[in-house]
């Protein structure tokens, strides 16, 4: 799968499967946080507030990953 195809899948997956999800799902929350991180990251211009929000999202995403999947990944590029 190319990067463009993966980007399209990430963007539209929520539209495709939202009707099949329970009212609240932690893994879906994890996915939504990742989508928000990607959305901010690909902006050509971001404000200082968005940078701070992005830091918060990345930290939250990392903590959710550890809690949900019981693994530690090397998120060096995102965390630093």
N, CA, C and O atoms as a Maestro MAE file, in Angstrom:
{
 s_m_m2io_version
 :::
 2.0.0
}

f_m_ct {
 s_m_title
 :::
 protein
 m_atom[320] {
  # First column is atom index #
  i_m_mmod_type
  r_m_x_coord
  r_m_y_coord
  r_m_z_coord
  i_m_residue_number
  s_m_chain_name
  s_m_pdb_residue_name
  s_m_pdb_atom_name
  i_m_atomic_number
  :::
  1 25 0.845 -1.169 0.000 1 A "UNK " " N  " 7
  2 3 0.000 0.000 0.000 1 A "UNK " " CA " 6
  3 2 0.899 1.242 0.000 1 A "UNK " " C  " 6
  4 15 1.845 1.335 0.781 1 A "UNK " " O  " 8
  5 25 0.593 2.172 -0.869 2 A "UNK " " N  " 7
  6 3 1.384 3.399 -0.946 2 A "UNK " " CA " 6
  7 2 1.006 4.345 0.192 2 A "UNK " " C  " 6
  8 15 -0.002 4.148 0.871 2 A "UNK " " O  " 8
  9 25 1.819 5.361 0.387 3 A "UNK " " N  " 7
  10 3 1.537 6.354 1.431 3 A "UNK " " CA " 6
  11 2 0.218 7.073 1.152 3 A "UNK " " C  " 6
  12 15 -0.555 7.339 2.073 3 A "UNK " " O  " 8
  13 25 -0.036 7.386 -0.114 4 A "UNK " " N  " 7
  14 3 -1.288 8.064 -0.473 4 A "UNK " " CA " 6
  15 2 -2.498 7.171 -0.187 4 A "UNK " " C  " 6
  16 15 -3.524 7.647 0.299 4 A "UNK " " O  " 8
  17 25 -2.375 5.889 -0.486 5 A "UNK " " N  " 7
  18 3 -3.466 4.955 -0.211 5 A "UNK " " CA " 6
  19 2 -3.694 4.810 1.296 5 A "UNK " " C  " 6
  20 15 -4.835 4.763 1.758 5 A "UNK " " O  " 8
  21 25 -2.611 4.741 2.048 6 A "UNK " " N  " 7
  22 3 -2.723 4.631 3.500 6 A "UNK " " CA " 6
  23 2 -3.364 5.882 4.093 6 A "UNK " " C  " 6
  24 15 -4.196 5.791 4.995 6 A "UNK " " O  " 8
  25 25 -2.979 7.038 3.589 7 A "UNK " " N  " 7
  26 3 -3.553 8.296 4.059 7 A "UNK " " CA " 6
  27 2 -5.055 8.335 3.789 7 A "UNK " " C  " 6
  28 15 -5.835 8.751 4.646 7 A "UNK " " O  " 8
  29 25 -5.451 7.907 2.611 8 A "UNK " " N  " 7
  30 3 -6.869 7.872 2.256 8 A "UNK " " CA " 6
  31 2 -7.629 6.908 3.161 8 A "UNK " " C  " 6
  32 15 -8.727 7.217 3.622 8 A "UNK " " O  " 8
  33 25 -7.044 5.744 3.413 9 A "UNK " " N  " 7
  34 3 -7.681 4.772 4.300 9 A "UNK " " CA " 6
  35 2 -7.870 5.346 5.698 9 A "UNK " " C  " 6
  36 15 -8.943 5.215 6.287 9 A "UNK " " O  " 8
  37 25 -6.841 5.973 6.224 10 A "UNK " " N  " 7
  38 3 -6.928 6.558 7.566 10 A "UNK " " CA " 6
  39 2 -8.012 7.627 7.613 10 A "UNK " " C  " 6
  40 15 -8.763 7.709 8.585 10 A "UNK " " O  " 8
  41 25 -8.094 8.442 6.574 11 A "UNK " " N  " 7
  42 3 -9.092 9.519 6.540 11 A "UNK " " CA " 6
  43 2 -10.524 8.991 6.475 11 A "UNK " " C  " 6
  44 15 -11.413 9.542 7.125 11 A "UNK " " O  " 8
  45 25 -10.753 7.949 5.713 12 A "UNK " " N  " 7
  46 3 -12.117 7.494 5.458 12 A "UNK " " CA " 6
  47 2 -12.553 6.283 6.266 12 A "UNK " " C  " 6
  48 15 -13.726 5.913 6.222 12 A "UNK " " O  " 8
  49 25 -11.645 5.657 7.002 13 A "UNK " " N  " 7
  50 3 -12.012 4.489 7.794 13 A "UNK " " CA " 6
  51 2 -13.118 4.819 8.786 13 A "UNK " " C  " 6
  52 15 -14.040 4.029 8.985 13 A "UNK " " O  " 8
  53 25 -13.022 5.976 9.398 14 A "UNK " " N  " 7
  54 3 -14.040 6.358 10.386 14 A "UNK " " CA " 6
  55 2 -15.425 6.462 9.755 14 A "UNK " " C  " 6
  56 15 -16.417 6.086 10.380 14 A "UNK " " O  " 8
  57 25 -15.503 6.956 8.552 15 A "UNK " " N  " 7
  58 3 -16.790 7.086 7.857 15 A "UNK " " CA " 6
  59 2 -17.349 5.707 7.512 15 A "UNK " " C  " 6
  60 15 -18.559 5.488 7.557 15 A "UNK " " O  " 8
  61 25 -16.456 4.784 7.170 16 A "UNK " " N  " 7
  62 3 -16.874 3.454 6.732 16 A "UNK " " CA " 6
  63 2 -17.404 2.608 7.885 16 A "UNK " " C  " 6
  64 15 -18.414 1.922 7.726 16 A "UNK " " O  " 8
  65 25 -16.744 2.642 9.040 17 A "UNK " " N  " 7
  66 3 -17.098 1.697 10.101 17 A "UNK " " CA " 6
  67 2 -17.799 2.299 11.315 17 A "UNK " " C  " 6
  68 15 -18.114 1.572 12.258 17 A "UNK " " O  " 8
  69 25 -18.047 3.577 11.317 18 A "UNK " " N  " 7
  70 3 -18.612 4.225 12.508 18 A "UNK " " CA " 6
  71 2 -19.939 3.603 12.951 18 A "UNK " " C  " 6
  72 15 -20.201 3.533 14.152 18 A "UNK " " O  " 8
  73 25 -20.762 3.160 12.043 19 A "UNK " " N  " 7
  74 3 -22.061 2.581 12.396 19 A "UNK " " CA " 6
  75 2 -21.939 1.223 13.085 19 A "UNK " " C  " 6
  76 15 -22.894 0.759 13.709 19 A "UNK " " O  " 8
  77 25 -20.791 0.593 12.979 20 A "UNK " " N  " 7
  78 3 -20.594 -0.734 13.553 20 A "UNK " " CA " 6
  79 2 -19.921 -0.704 14.922 20 A "UNK " " C  " 6
  80 15 -19.673 -1.752 15.519 20 A "UNK " " O  " 8
  81 25 -19.630 0.478 15.411 21 A "UNK " " N  " 7
  82 3 -18.914 0.615 16.678 21 A "UNK " " CA " 6
  83 2 -19.873 0.820 17.842 21 A "UNK " " C  " 6
  84 15 -20.954 1.384 17.670 21 A "UNK " " O  " 8
  85 25 -19.472 0.356 19.039 22 A "UNK " " N  " 7
  86 3 -20.287 0.664 20.220 22 A "UNK " " CA " 6
  87 2 -20.222 2.156 20.525 22 A "UNK " " C  " 6
  88 15 -19.422 2.885 19.938 22 A "UNK " " O  " 8
  89 25 -21.063 2.598 21.438 23 A "UNK " " N  " 7
  90 3 -21.105 4.024 21.772 23 A "UNK " " CA " 6
  91 2 -19.745 4.557 22.200 23 A "UNK " " C  " 6
  92 15 -19.352 5.653 21.800 23 A "UNK " " O  " 8
  93 25 -19.033 3.792 23.004 24 A "UNK " " N  " 7
  94 3 -17.686 4.212 23.390 24 A "UNK " " CA " 6
  95 2 -16.764 3.012 23.291 24 A "UNK " " C  " 6
  96 15 -17.064 1.937 23.810 24 A "UNK " " O  " 8
  97 25 -15.654 3.204 22.629 25 A "UNK " " N  " 7
  98 3 -14.667 2.146 22.461 25 A "UNK " " CA " 6
  99 2 -13.287 2.762 22.637 25 A "UNK " " C  " 6
  100 15 -12.946 3.721 21.944 25 A "UNK " " O  " 8
  101 25 -12.492 2.226 23.552 26 A "UNK " " N  " 7
  102 3 -11.181 2.807 23.830 26 A "UNK " " CA " 6
  103 2 -10.235 2.726 22.637 26 A "UNK " " C  " 6
  104 15 -9.441 3.637 22.405 26 A "UNK " " O  " 8
  105 25 -10.323 1.640 21.887 27 A "UNK " " N  " 7
  106 3 -9.453 1.509 20.714 27 A "UNK " " CA " 6
  107 2 -9.848 2.542 19.663 27 A "UNK " " C  " 6
  108 15 -8.992 3.091 18.968 27 A "UNK " " O  " 8
  109 25 -11.136 2.801 19.552 28 A "UNK " " N  " 7
  110 3 -11.588 3.825 18.610 28 A "UNK " " CA " 6
  111 2 -11.120 5.207 19.052 28 A "UNK " " C  " 6
  112 15 -10.767 6.042 18.218 28 A "UNK " " O  " 8
  113 25 -11.117 5.446 20.339 29 A "UNK " " N  " 7
  114 3 -10.598 6.699 20.882 29 A "UNK " " CA " 6
  115 2 -9.104 6.832 20.558 29 A "UNK " " C  " 6
  116 15 -8.626 7.912 20.213 29 A "UNK " " O  " 8
  117 25 -8.390 5.727 20.675 30 A "UNK " " N  " 7
  118 3 -6.974 5.675 20.318 30 A "UNK " " CA " 6
  119 2 -6.780 6.045 18.842 30 A "UNK " " C  " 6
  120 15 -5.916 6.855 18.503 30 A "UNK " " O  " 8
  121 25 -7.591 5.445 17.978 31 A "UNK " " N  " 7
  122 3 -7.533 5.730 16.539 31 A "UNK " " CA " 6
  123 2 -7.880 7.197 16.253 31 A "UNK " " C  " 6
  124 15 -7.223 7.842 15.436 31 A "UNK " " O  " 8
  125 25 -8.892 7.712 16.913 32 A "UNK " " N  " 7
  126 3 -9.297 9.105 16.702 32 A "UNK " " CA " 6
  127 2 -8.198 10.079 17.106 32 A "UNK " " C  " 6
  128 15 -7.989 11.103 16.456 32 A "UNK " " O  " 8
  129 25 -7.502 9.750 18.180 33 A "UNK " " N  " 7
  130 3 -6.380 10.583 18.612 33 A "UNK " " CA " 6
  131 2 -5.279 10.571 17.561 33 A "UNK " " C  " 6
  132 15 -4.692 11.610 17.256 33 A "UNK " " O  " 8
  133 25 -5.002 9.401 17.011 34 A "UNK " " N  " 7
  134 3 -4.003 9.309 15.940 34 A "UNK " " CA " 6
  135 2 -4.415 10.152 14.737 34 A "UNK " " C  " 6
  136 15 -3.581 10.842 14.149 34 A "UNK " " O  " 8
  137 25 -5.681 10.102 14.370 35 A "UNK " " N  " 7
  138 3 -6.168 10.917 13.241 35 A "UNK " " CA " 6
  139 2 -5.982 12.404 13.512 35 A "UNK " " C  " 6
  140 15 -5.600 13.160 12.618 35 A "UNK " " O  " 8
  141 25 -6.251 12.820 14.735 36 A "UNK " " N  " 7
  142 3 -6.074 14.231 15.106 36 A "UNK " " CA " 6
  143 2 -4.597 14.626 15.038 36 A "UNK " " C  " 6
  144 15 -4.268 15.725 14.592 36 A "UNK " " O  " 8
  145 25 -3.717 13.738 15.478 37 A "UNK " " N  " 7
  146 3 -2.273 13.994 15.397 37 A "UNK " " CA " 6
  147 2 -1.855 14.168 13.943 37 A "UNK " " C  " 6
  148 15 -1.119 15.096 13.609 37 A "UNK " " O  " 8
  149 25 -2.322 13.282 13.092 38 A "UNK " " N  " 7
  150 3 -1.976 13.354 11.669 38 A "UNK " " CA " 6
  151 2 -2.513 14.640 11.055 38 A "UNK " " C  " 6
  152 15 -1.812 15.320 10.306 38 A "UNK " " O  " 8
  153 25 -3.760 14.969 11.377 39 A "UNK " " N  " 7
  154 3 -4.388 16.177 10.821 39 A "UNK " " CA " 6
  155 2 -3.582 17.435 11.149 39 A "UNK " " C  " 6
  156 15 -3.352 18.273 10.277 39 A "UNK " " O  " 8
  157 25 -3.160 17.563 12.393 40 A "UNK " " N  " 7
  158 3 -2.371 18.731 12.789 40 A "UNK " " CA " 6
  159 2 -0.983 18.683 12.161 40 A "UNK " " C  " 6
  160 15 -0.461 19.707 11.721 40 A "UNK " " O  " 8
  161 25 -0.391 17.499 12.121 41 A "UNK " " N  " 7
  162 3 0.981 17.349 11.621 41 A "UNK " " CA " 6
  163 2 1.140 17.714 10.152 41 A "UNK " " C  " 6
  164 15 2.202 18.179 9.739 41 A "UNK " " O  " 8
  165 25 0.101 17.509 9.367 42 A "UNK " " N  " 7
  166 3 0.242 17.780 7.935 42 A "UNK " " CA " 6
  167 2 -0.158 19.201 7.539 42 A "UNK " " C  " 6
  168 15 -0.069 19.569 6.367 42 A "UNK " " O  " 8
  169 25 -0.592 19.986 8.502 43 A "UNK " " N  " 7
  170 3 -0.899 21.391 8.222 43 A "UNK " " CA " 6
  171 2 0.374 22.130 7.819 43 A "UNK " " C  " 6
  172 15 1.451 21.857 8.350 43 A "UNK " " O  " 8
  173 25 0.251 23.049 6.897 44 A "UNK " " N  " 7
  174 3 1.430 23.808 6.465 44 A "UNK " " CA " 6
  175 2 1.820 24.881 7.480 44 A "UNK " " C  " 6
  176 15 2.995 25.230 7.591 44 A "UNK " " O  " 8
  177 25 0.850 25.401 8.215 45 A "UNK " " N  " 7
  178 3 1.116 26.405 9.253 45 A "UNK " " CA " 6
  179 2 0.326 26.006 10.495 45 A "UNK " " C  " 6
  180 15 -0.870 25.724 10.420 45 A "UNK " " O  " 8
  181 25 1.012 25.986 11.644 46 A "UNK " " N  " 7
  182 3 0.318 25.697 12.894 46 A "UNK " " CA " 6
  183 2 0.702 26.733 13.944 46 A "UNK " " C  " 6
  184 15 1.821 27.244 13.961 46 A "UNK " " O  " 8
  185 25 -0.241 27.022 14.803 47 A "UNK " " N  " 7
  186 3 -0.016 28.029 15.844 47 A "UNK " " CA " 6
  187 2 0.699 27.402 17.045 47 A "UNK " " C  " 6
  188 15 0.850 26.184 17.134 47 A "UNK " " O  " 8
  189 25 1.127 28.258 17.951 48 A "UNK " " N  " 7
  190 3 1.771 27.784 19.181 48 A "UNK " " CA " 6
  191 2 0.788 26.951 20.012 48 A "UNK " " C  " 6
  192 15 1.174 25.963 20.636 48 A "UNK " " O  " 8
  193 25 -0.478 27.359 20.011 49 A "UNK " " N  " 7
  194 3 -1.500 26.587 20.726 49 A "UNK " " CA " 6
  195 2 -1.645 25.186 20.136 49 A "UNK " " C  " 6
  196 15 -1.801 24.208 20.868 49 A "UNK " " O  " 8
  197 25 -1.593 25.100 18.813 50 A "UNK " " N  " 7
  198 3 -1.685 23.793 18.162 50 A "UNK " " CA " 6
  199 2 -0.468 22.926 18.480 50 A "UNK " " C  " 6
  200 15 -0.593 21.709 18.623 50 A "UNK " " O  " 8
  201 25 0.697 23.541 18.591 51 A "UNK " " N  " 7
  202 3 1.907 22.798 18.962 51 A "UNK " " CA " 6
  203 2 1.730 22.200 20.356 51 A "UNK " " C  " 6
  204 15 2.040 21.031 20.582 51 A "UNK " " O  " 8
  205 25 1.235 22.999 21.277 52 A "UNK " " N  " 7
  206 3 1.002 22.510 22.637 52 A "UNK " " CA " 6
  207 2 -0.061 21.412 22.663 52 A "UNK " " C  " 6
  208 15 0.078 20.420 23.378 52 A "UNK " " O  " 8
  209 25 -1.108 21.596 21.887 53 A "UNK " " N  " 7
  210 3 -2.156 20.579 21.792 53 A "UNK " " CA " 6
  211 2 -1.604 19.293 21.184 53 A "UNK " " C  " 6
  212 15 -1.942 18.196 21.627 53 A "UNK " " O  " 8
  213 25 -0.757 19.432 20.172 54 A "UNK " " N  " 7
  214 3 -0.129 18.277 19.537 54 A "UNK " " CA " 6
  215 2 0.732 17.511 20.538 54 A "UNK " " C  " 6
  216 15 0.711 16.281 20.560 54 A "UNK " " O  " 8
  217 25 1.482 18.224 21.359 55 A "UNK " " N  " 7
  218 3 2.286 17.575 22.407 55 A "UNK " " CA " 6
  219 2 1.389 16.772 23.347 55 A "UNK " " C  " 6
  220 15 1.696 15.637 23.711 55 A "UNK " " O  " 8
  221 25 0.276 17.390 23.728 56 A "UNK " " N  " 7
  222 3 -0.677 16.712 24.606 56 A "UNK " " CA " 6
  223 2 -1.240 15.453 23.935 56 A "UNK " " C  " 6
  224 15 -1.321 14.397 24.562 56 A "UNK " " O  " 8
  225 25 -1.626 15.570 22.668 57 A "UNK " " N  " 7
  226 3 -2.190 14.430 21.947 57 A "UNK " " CA " 6
  227 2 -1.190 13.287 21.818 57 A "UNK " " C  " 6
  228 15 -1.545 12.121 21.992 57 A "UNK " " O  " 8
  229 25 0.052 13.624 21.516 58 A "UNK " " N  " 7
  230 3 1.080 12.595 21.360 58 A "UNK " " CA " 6
  231 2 1.300 11.860 22.679 58 A "UNK " " C  " 6
  232 15 1.394 10.632 22.705 58 A "UNK " " O  " 8
  233 25 1.380 12.604 23.755 59 A "UNK " " N  " 7
  234 3 1.554 11.974 25.075 59 A "UNK " " CA " 6
  235 2 0.350 11.085 25.400 59 A "UNK " " C  " 6
  236 15 0.518 9.959 25.869 59 A "UNK " " O  " 8
  237 25 -0.854 11.588 25.154 60 A "UNK " " N  " 7
  238 3 -2.068 10.804 25.416 60 A "UNK " " CA " 6
  239 2 -2.105 9.540 24.567 60 A "UNK " " C  " 6
  240 15 -2.453 8.464 25.053 60 A "UNK " " O  " 8
  241 25 -1.747 9.679 23.304 61 A "UNK " " N  " 7
  242 3 -1.740 8.547 22.384 61 A "UNK " " CA " 6
  243 2 -0.765 7.475 22.860 61 A "UNK " " C  " 6
  244 15 -1.084 6.286 22.843 61 A "UNK " " O  " 8
  245 25 0.404 7.892 23.279 62 A "UNK " " N  " 7
  246 3 1.419 6.958 23.771 62 A "UNK " " CA " 6
  247 2 0.929 6.237 25.031 62 A "UNK " " C  " 6
  248 15 1.093 5.024 25.159 62 A "UNK " " O  " 8
  249 25 0.335 6.979 25.947 63 A "UNK " " N  " 7
  250 3 -0.182 6.379 27.180 63 A "UNK " " CA " 6
  251 2 -1.332 5.417 26.891 63 A "UNK " " C  " 6
  252 15 -1.434 4.362 27.517 63 A "UNK " " O  " 8
  253 25 -2.200 5.782 25.940 64 A "UNK " " N  " 7
  254 3 -3.287 4.883 25.547 64 A "UNK " " CA " 6
  255 2 -2.735 3.603 24.939 64 A "UNK " " C  " 6
  256 15 -3.236 2.512 25.212 64 A "UNK " " O  " 8
  257 25 -1.701 3.737 24.114 65 A "UNK " " N  " 7
  258 3 -1.104 2.565 23.481 65 A "UNK " " CA " 6
  259 2 -0.600 1.582 24.533 65 A "UNK " " C  " 6
  260 15 -0.876 0.385 24.460 65 A "UNK " " O  " 8
  261 25 0.133 2.095 25.501 66 A "UNK " " N  " 7
  262 3 0.673 1.233 26.559 66 A "UNK " " CA " 6
  263 2 -0.458 0.582 27.356 66 A "UNK " " C  " 6
  264 15 -0.394 -0.609 27.658 66 A "UNK " " O  " 8
  265 25 -1.479 1.346 27.694 67 A "UNK " " N  " 7
  266 3 -2.595 0.826 28.479 67 A "UNK " " CA " 6
  267 2 -3.405 -0.212 27.694 67 A "UNK " " C  " 6
  268 15 -3.770 -1.254 28.240 67 A "UNK " " O  " 8
  269 25 -3.683 0.064 26.435 68 A "UNK " " N  " 7
  270 3 -4.543 -0.816 25.648 68 A "UNK " " CA " 6
  271 2 -3.848 -2.082 25.172 68 A "UNK " " C  " 6
  272 15 -4.435 -3.164 25.183 68 A "UNK " " O  " 8
  273 25 -2.607 -1.943 24.757 69 A "UNK " " N  " 7
  274 3 -1.931 -3.062 24.108 69 A "UNK " " CA " 6
  275 2 -0.834 -3.689 24.961 69 A "UNK " " C  " 6
  276 15 -0.188 -4.648 24.540 69 A "UNK " " O  " 8
  277 25 -0.624 -3.149 26.159 70 A "UNK " " N  " 7
  278 3 0.338 -3.698 27.121 70 A "UNK " " CA " 6
  279 2 1.744 -3.854 26.545 70 A "UNK " " C  " 6
  280 15 2.463 -4.796 26.880 70 A "UNK " " O  " 8
  281 25 2.121 -2.931 25.685 71 A "UNK " " N  " 7
  282 3 3.444 -2.954 25.069 71 A "UNK " " CA " 6
  283 2 4.027 -1.553 25.101 71 A "UNK " " C  " 6
  284 15 3.302 -0.560 25.166 71 A "UNK " " O  " 8
  285 25 5.324 -1.495 25.054 72 A "UNK " " N  " 7
  286 3 6.003 -0.212 24.914 72 A "UNK " " CA " 6
  287 2 6.661 -0.192 23.548 72 A "UNK " " C  " 6
  288 15 7.450 -1.074 23.209 72 A "UNK " " O  " 8
  289 25 6.337 0.792 22.794 73 A "UNK " " N  " 7
  290 3 6.976 0.966 21.494 73 A "UNK " " CA " 6
  291 2 7.987 2.081 21.574 73 A "UNK " " C  " 6
  292 15 7.953 2.907 22.487 73 A "UNK " " O  " 8
  293 25 8.856 2.097 20.644 74 A "UNK " " N  " 7
  294 3 9.864 3.154 20.578 74 A "UNK " " CA " 6
  295 2 9.291 4.314 19.766 74 A "UNK " " C  " 6
  296 15 9.502 4.404 18.557 74 A "UNK " " O  " 8
  297 25 8.578 5.181 20.434 75 A "UNK " " N  " 7
  298 3 7.966 6.342 19.805 75 A "UNK " " CA " 6
  299 2 8.935 7.522 19.812 75 A "UNK " " C  " 6
  300 15 8.527 8.663 20.030 75 A "UNK " " O  " 8
  301 25 10.191 7.253 19.578 76 A "UNK " " N  " 7
  302 3 11.202 8.300 19.676 76 A "UNK " " CA " 6
  303 2 10.876 9.510 18.808 76 A "UNK " " C  " 6
  304 15 11.010 10.649 19.257 76 A "UNK " " O  " 8
  305 25 10.455 9.274 17.585 77 A "UNK " " N  " 7
  306 3 10.223 10.382 16.667 77 A "UNK " " CA " 6
  307 2 9.017 11.219 17.081 77 A "UNK " " C  " 6
  308 15 9.022 12.437 16.901 77 A "UNK " " O  " 8
  309 25 7.993 10.589 17.627 78 A "UNK " " N  " 7
  310 3 6.812 11.345 18.036 78 A "UNK " " CA " 6
  311 2 6.999 12.017 19.386 78 A "UNK " " C  " 6
  312 15 6.605 13.171 19.557 78 A "UNK " " O  " 8
  313 25 7.588 11.322 20.342 79 A "UNK " " N  " 7
  314 3 7.697 11.857 21.698 79 A "UNK " " CA " 6
  315 2 8.708 12.986 21.777 79 A "UNK " " C  " 6
  316 15 8.493 13.948 22.514 79 A "UNK " " O  " 8
  317 25 9.787 12.896 21.048 80 A "UNK " " N  " 7
  318 3 10.825 13.930 21.108 80 A "UNK " " CA " 6
  319 2 10.502 14.968 20.092 80 A "UNK " " C  " 6
  320 15 11.237 15.946 19.954 80 A "UNK " " O  " 8
  :::
 }
 m_bond[319] {
  # First column is bond index #
  i_m_from
  i_m_to
  i_m_order
  :::
  1 1 2 1
  2 2 3 1
  3 3 4 2
  4 3 5 1
  5 5 6 1
  6 6 7 1
  7 7 8 2
  8 7 9 1
  9 9 10 1
  10 10 11 1
  11 11 12 2
  12 11 13 1
  13 13 14 1
  14 14 15 1
  15 15 16 2
  16 15 17 1
  17 17 18 1
  18 18 19 1
  19 19 20 2
  20 19 21 1
  21 21 22 1
  22 22 23 1
  23 23 24 2
  24 23 25 1
  25 25 26 1
  26 26 27 1
  27 27 28 2
  28 27 29 1
  29 29 30 1
  30 30 31 1
  31 31 32 2
  32 31 33 1
  33 33 34 1
  34 34 35 1
  35 35 36 2
  36 35 37 1
  37 37 38 1
  38 38 39 1
  39 39 40 2
  40 39 41 1
  41 41 42 1
  42 42 43 1
  43 43 44 2
  44 43 45 1
  45 45 46 1
  46 46 47 1
  47 47 48 2
  48 47 49 1
  49 49 50 1
  50 50 51 1
  51 51 52 2
  52 51 53 1
  53 53 54 1
  54 54 55 1
  55 55 56 2
  56 55 57 1
  57 57 58 1
  58 58 59 1
  59 59 60 2
  60 59 61 1
  61 61 62 1
  62 62 63 1
  63 63 64 2
  64 63 65 1
  65 65 66 1
  66 66 67 1
  67 67 68 2
  68 67 69 1
  69 69 70 1
  70 70 71 1
  71 71 72 2
  72 71 73 1
  73 73 74 1
  74 74 75 1
  75 75 76 2
  76 75 77 1
  77 77 78 1
  78 78 79 1
  79 79 80 2
  80 79 81 1
  81 81 82 1
  82 82 83 1
  83 83 84 2
  84 83 85 1
  85 85 86 1
  86 86 87 1
  87 87 88 2
  88 87 89 1
  89 89 90 1
  90 90 91 1
  91 91 92 2
  92 91 93 1
  93 93 94 1
  94 94 95 1
  95 95 96 2
  96 95 97 1
  97 97 98 1
  98 98 99 1
  99 99 100 2
  100 99 101 1
  101 101 102 1
  102 102 103 1
  103 103 104 2
  104 103 105 1
  105 105 106 1
  106 106 107 1
  107 107 108 2
  108 107 109 1
  109 109 110 1
  110 110 111 1
  111 111 112 2
  112 111 113 1
  113 113 114 1
  114 114 115 1
  115 115 116 2
  116 115 117 1
  117 117 118 1
  118 118 119 1
  119 119 120 2
  120 119 121 1
  121 121 122 1
  122 122 123 1
  123 123 124 2
  124 123 125 1
  125 125 126 1
  126 126 127 1
  127 127 128 2
  128 127 129 1
  129 129 130 1
  130 130 131 1
  131 131 132 2
  132 131 133 1
  133 133 134 1
  134 134 135 1
  135 135 136 2
  136 135 137 1
  137 137 138 1
  138 138 139 1
  139 139 140 2
  140 139 141 1
  141 141 142 1
  142 142 143 1
  143 143 144 2
  144 143 145 1
  145 145 146 1
  146 146 147 1
  147 147 148 2
  148 147 149 1
  149 149 150 1
  150 150 151 1
  151 151 152 2
  152 151 153 1
  153 153 154 1
  154 154 155 1
  155 155 156 2
  156 155 157 1
  157 157 158 1
  158 158 159 1
  159 159 160 2
  160 159 161 1
  161 161 162 1
  162 162 163 1
  163 163 164 2
  164 163 165 1
  165 165 166 1
  166 166 167 1
  167 167 168 2
  168 167 169 1
  169 169 170 1
  170 170 171 1
  171 171 172 2
  172 171 173 1
  173 173 174 1
  174 174 175 1
  175 175 176 2
  176 175 177 1
  177 177 178 1
  178 178 179 1
  179 179 180 2
  180 179 181 1
  181 181 182 1
  182 182 183 1
  183 183 184 2
  184 183 185 1
  185 185 186 1
  186 186 187 1
  187 187 188 2
  188 187 189 1
  189 189 190 1
  190 190 191 1
  191 191 192 2
  192 191 193 1
  193 193 194 1
  194 194 195 1
  195 195 196 2
  196 195 197 1
  197 197 198 1
  198 198 199 1
  199 199 200 2
  200 199 201 1
  201 201 202 1
  202 202 203 1
  203 203 204 2
  204 203 205 1
  205 205 206 1
  206 206 207 1
  207 207 208 2
  208 207 209 1
  209 209 210 1
  210 210 211 1
  211 211 212 2
  212 211 213 1
  213 213 214 1
  214 214 215 1
  215 215 216 2
  216 215 217 1
  217 217 218 1
  218 218 219 1
  219 219 220 2
  220 219 221 1
  221 221 222 1
  222 222 223 1
  223 223 224 2
  224 223 225 1
  225 225 226 1
  226 226 227 1
  227 227 228 2
  228 227 229 1
  229 229 230 1
  230 230 231 1
  231 231 232 2
  232 231 233 1
  233 233 234 1
  234 234 235 1
  235 235 236 2
  236 235 237 1
  237 237 238 1
  238 238 239 1
  239 239 240 2
  240 239 241 1
  241 241 242 1
  242 242 243 1
  243 243 244 2
  244 243 245 1
  245 245 246 1
  246 246 247 1
  247 247 248 2
  248 247 249 1
  249 249 250 1
  250 250 251 1
  251 251 252 2
  252 251 253 1
  253 253 254 1
  254 254 255 1
  255 255 256 2
  256 255 257 1
  257 257 258 1
  258 258 259 1
  259 259 260 2
  260 259 261 1
  261 261 262 1
  262 262 263 1
  263 263 264 2
  264 263 265 1
  265 265 266 1
  266 266 267 1
  267 267 268 2
  268 267 269 1
  269 269 270 1
  270 270 271 1
  271 271 272 2
  272 271 273 1
  273 273 274 1
  274 274 275 1
  275 275 276 2
  276 275 277 1
  277 277 278 1
  278 278 279 1
  279 279 280 2
  280 279 281 1
  281 281 282 1
  282 282 283 1
  283 283 284 2
  284 283 285 1
  285 285 286 1
  286 286 287 1
  287 287 288 2
  288 287 289 1
  289 289 290 1
  290 290 291 1
  291 291 292 2
  292 291 293 1
  293 293 294 1
  294 294 295 1
  295 295 296 2
  296 295 297 1
  297 297 298 1
  298 298 299 1
  299 299 300 2
  300 299 301 1
  301 301 302 1
  302 302 303 1
  303 303 304 2
  304 303 305 1
  305 305 306 1
  306 306 307 1
  307 307 308 2
  308 307 309 1
  309 309 310 1
  310 310 311 1
  311 311 312 2
  312 311 313 1
  313 313 314 1
  314 314 315 1
  315 315 316 2
  316 315 317 1
  317 317 318 1
  318 318 319 1
  319 319 320 2
  :::
 }
}
